[in-house]
Amino acid sequence: MTLAAAGTYTSVALVVTAIATVVILILLAALWSALRATRRLRSAADELSVQARAVIDELQGTVAHAAAELERVDDLIGSAERLTDTVGSASRLAYGAVANPVIKVIALGAGTARASRQLRGRRDDQTPRAARR
């Protein structure tokens, strides 16, 4: 090998080394940037996790409160249904107790009025209808 060929190989090796060094520096810069982005992403994920926990805790409280209120409303509806049944039963009982005697009193009154008219005789029948009203 000649001295000129050795110098050419040396300069090619220096160029290749320089290019490799530049490529390695570019790759290191890209890696450093990716690490920074990963740290920021991790920080954002941690913050999101904390906020999500707070929202979930609040949501659980709201759901528990809604469940308690729903149970209370269910109890109120049950009470209203029982009250409706009781009032309905009392109404039927009152109707049964009052309706039959009232009907009998009305019938007795109508019968008494008819008997009274018959006892008075034809005097009522002979009066004009306009005067009876």
Secondary structure, DSSP 8 states (H G I E B T S, - for coil): --HHHHHHHHHHHHHHHHHHHHHHHHHHHHHHHHHHHHHHHHHHHHHHHHHHHHHHHHHHHHHHHHHHHHHHHHHHHHHHHHHHHHHHHHHHHHHHHHHHHHHHHHHHHHHHHHHHHHHHTHHHHHS-HHHH-
